[in-house]
Amino acid sequence: MQLSNLEHLPNYTITERLDVVYGSTVRTKHVGKDFLAGLKNIVGGELVAYTELLEEARQEALERMIDKARAMGADAVVGVRFSTSNVAVGASEIFVYGTAVKAVRNAPFENTQQPPAFNPTSFE
């Protein structure tokens, strides 16, 4: 399954846009690890337990989105975005979404979908 945060797939032609697909998970940390993270928060530094938790949650949400895209017969998901929110004390939701599409690989040196043109005045 091809994934892209762009609205197109480099070297592919999108033949059909199917639907929006998403995946999500809500996770909370073990109370003991949460307590240790609280102590670490006092002295500063990375909260490794939370970093690992969010990484696992992102992967699970991504896999759920991919499963939904495959069930539709998609070849790829474009416009992939992640969102994180706190839903309760100590619990976070990871939400990932994008557009499921059918796409075919272009012949070599045939890229029919070009990215938008650079506009230097938009950064002034």
ROFIMAR-559088 format. One record per residue: residue in one letter; x, y negated, z of N, C-alpha, C in turn. Coordinates in steps of 0.001 Angstrom, whole numbers, padded with zeros to 6 digits, always signed. Atoms other than C-alpha are relative to their C-alpha. Layout:
<sites>
AXYZXYZXYZ
...
</sites>
This chain:
<sites>
M+000860+001181+000000+000000+000000+000000+000898-001233+000000
Q-000745+001254+000079+001462-003341-001080-000688-001040+000896
L+000518+001077-000839+001048-006213+001400+000732-001280-000356
S-000620+001283+000306+001663-009890+000731-000699-001098+000782
N+000615+001168-000629+001133-013084+002672-000323-001070-001038
L+000340+000891+001109+000860-014805-000727-001387+000351-000530
E+001299-000283+000619-002378-015030-002712+000153+000817-001281
H-000275-000833+001173-000716-013042-005508+001074+001012+000381
L-001061-000987-000193+001654-010095-005811+001041-000202-001082
P-001031+000142+001026+004932-010812-007578+000162+001310-000781
N-000182-001132+000917+005358-008493-010587-001219+000909-000119
Y+001252-000749+000130+001737-007279-010362-001072-000926-000561
T+001182+000734+000428-001494-008355-012018-001177+000509+000816
I+001186-000375-000768-004539-008384-009762-001145+000164-000986
T+001076-000292+000943-007346-006733-011715-001380-000140+000630
E+001300+000111-000671-010083-006889-009085+000217-000369+001460
R+000001+000344-001421-010652-008562-005734-001181+000729+000618
L+001039-000857-000560-012601-006159-003541-000770-000671+001139
D+000679+000593-001149-013373-007728-000166+001042-000372+001052
V-000851+000309-001140-011925-009143+003021+000124+001267+000846
V-000231-001124-000906-010365-006468+005230+000705-000529+001242
Y-000621+000436-001243-009234-006755+008819+000278+001198+000897
G-000264-000972-001051-007869-004811+011733+000257-000764+001279
S-000248+000682-001270-007753-005669+015395+000195+001020+001111
T-000142-000790-001218-006830-004327+018789+000109-000967+001168
V-000130+000777-001235-007093-005654+022330+000836+000843+000952
R-000927-000731-000872-004300-004675+024679+000206-000745+001308
T-000382+000548-001290-003441-005184+028313+001210+000776+000501
K-001217-000626-000510-000245-004387+030174-000289+000719+001308
H+000058-000739-001260+000168-001886+033013+000245-000980+001154
V-000081+000938-001119-000244-003653+036385+001430-000136+000526
G-001380+000057-000500+003287-002758+037547+000901-000794-000926
K-000818+000739+000966+004882-004049+034368-000421-001464-000045
D+000492+001371-000016+002666-007144+034548+000613-000756+001182
F-000603+000616-001183+003984-007851+038051+001469-000335-000258
L-001416+000241+000304+007608-007476+036901+000162-001127-001014
A-000052+001089+000980+006906-009766+033948-000242-001338+000687
G+000255+001220-000755+005524-012336+036384+001243-000482+000728
L-001260+000367-000659+008789-012253+038337+000998-000557-001009
K-000921+000456+001049+010781-012646+035118-000389-001410-000450
N+000495+001306+000418+008600-015642+034241+000510-001102+000932
I-000479+000984-000974+009796-017395+037397+001435-000416-000314
V-001417+000301+000232+013492-017135+036499+000305-000308-001458
G-000202+000281+001420+013071-017466+032731+000545+001197-000754
G-000485-001081+000855+013973-015245+029813-001138+000680-000735
E+000999-000707+000803+012212-012945+027405-000769+000993+000863
L+000845-000981-000669+009302-010909+028728-000071+001230-000904
V-000172-001131+000912+010389-007672+027050-001238+000885-000032
A+001185-000859-000040+007352-005680+028206-001115-000576-000864
Y+001035+000626+000818+005036-008203+026544+000391-000037-001469
T-000471-000033+001387+007167-008406+023414-000300+001359-000616
E+000269-001359+000485+006913-004622+023048-001492+000238-000167
L+001451-000165+000069+003181-004686+023769-000568-000665-001248
L+000519+000721+001160+002505-007293+021094+000483+000613-001305
E-000506-000660+001206+004715-005512+018552-000815+001261-000300
E+000826-001203+000180+002800-002250+019097-001412-000380-000452
A+001351+000437+000352-000507-004111+018884-000056-000500-001440
R-000036+000470+001390+000479-005839+015611+000010+001179-000965
Q-000099-001169+000873+001404-002490+014084-001329+000754-000059
E+001285-000698-000031-001862-000877+015205-001061-000766-000788
A+000974+000809+000738-003971-003762+013867+000268+000074-001501
L-000378-000084+001409-002058-003655+010565-000411+001347-000592
E+000386-001330+000477-002608+000104+010217-001510+000106-000163
R+001466-000024+000116-006343-000357+010843-000465-000766-001232
M+000356+000762+001201-006538-003030+008137+000328+000803-001256
I-000405-000799+001160-004639-000811+005679-000962+001165-000210
D+000963-001104+000117-006986+002111+006426-001302-000473-000644
K+001236+000541+000590-009997-000079+005578+000203-000328-001475
A-000283+000323+001402-008355-001275+002360+000062+001272-000842
R-000075-001280+000729-007563+002304+001304-001385+000598-000203
A+001361-000542+000103-011167+003336+002008-000788-000686-001113
M+000653+000732+001096-012256+000679-000537+000620+000330-001350
G-000697-000291+001244-009820+002015-003123+000991-001072-000403
A-000933+001093+000300-007473-000966-002878+001417+000525-000215
D-001421-000271+000211-003888-000906-004116+000867-000909+000859
A-000786+001000-000719-002823-003937-002094-000924-000880+000833
V+000707+001032-000761-003845-006595+000415+000825-001273-000138
V-000673+001289+000165-002990-010225-000334-000548-001002+001013
G+000424+001033-000948-003211-013331+001833-000024+000505+001436
V-000009-000610-001334-002302-011326+004954+000378-001046+001048
R-000224+000937-001102-002511-013374+008150-000214+000720+001329
F+000152-000522-001358-002128-012555+011853-000521-001104+000910
S+000485+000926-001012-003909-014184+014764+000088+000700+001355
T-000086-000542-001356-003374-013687+018494-000829-000889+000914
S+000767+000791-000959-005732-014736+021255-000118+000754+001316
N+000249-000596-001312-006231-014137+024959-001500+000180+000148
V+001433-000260-000137-009593-012482+025565-000403+000182+001458
A+000228-000129-001437-009261-011925+029330+001350-000195+000674
V-001260+000157-000719-006657-012378+032038+000854+001242-000244
G-000916-001105+000247-003725-010239+030960-000316+000843-001221
A+000360-000770+001197-005410-009009+027750+000074-000897-001229
S-000144+000759+001244-004595-010142+024225-000583+000781-001164
E+000483-000606+001240-006265-009491+020892+000957-000381-001118
I-000748+000236+001229-004203-009127+017736-000977+000274-001133
F+000934-000097+001123-006250-009705+014582+000791-000262-001272
V-000675+000176+001284-004910-009263+011043-001058+000112-001090
Y+000994-000032+001066-006851-009961+007854+000631-000388-001325
G-000455+000324+001345-006455-010330+004120-001066+000411-001005
T+000924-000370+001071-008115-009636+000758+000491+001274-000666
A-000323-001262+000665-008144-006070-000560-000167-000192-001502
V+000028+000174+001453-007350-005972-004288+000442+001279-000698
K-000555-001007+000900-006742-003598-007152+001031-000734-000843
A-001084+000660+000729-003477-004364-008935+000780+001030-000804
V-000861-000851+000824-001288-002942-011679+001352-000684-000148
R-001365+000523+000142+002459-003332-011982+000201-000503-001419
N-000314+000571+001307+003591-005569-014837+001161+000753-000631
A-001153-000541+000715+005934-004304-017497+001217-000840+000370
P-001191+000801-000323+009539-005395-016905+000014-001319-000771
F-000107+001355+000562+010046-009131-017569-001353-000581-000392
E+001333+000536+000287+006280-009700-017751-000650-000335+001333
N+000612+000436-001244+005144-011686-014754-001096-000988-000358
T+001111+000834+000454+001691-013040-015555-000552-000896+001099
Q+000510+000824-001089+000912-014470-012118+001152-000779+000612
Q-001061+000852-000509+003224-017351-011357-000464-000675+001286
P+000365+000749-001194+003311-018998-007948-000315-001444-000376
P+000314+001399+000302+001990-022565-007757+001272-000803-000258
A-001147+000852+000334+004294-025212-009209+000413-000811+001220
F-000533+000806-001095+006518-027059-006761-000345-001459-000245
N+000345+001410+000098+005316-030593-006081+000849-000763+001007
P-000904+000662-000950+008172-032625-004564-000643-001168+000729
T+000629+001144-000664+005859-035542-003713-000853+000429+001180
S+000849-000439-001103+003811-033399-001325+000757+000059+001323
F-000785-000063-001221+006684-033429+001193+000459-001368+000475
E-000438+001344-000384+007135-037191+001416-000862-000566+001094
</sites>
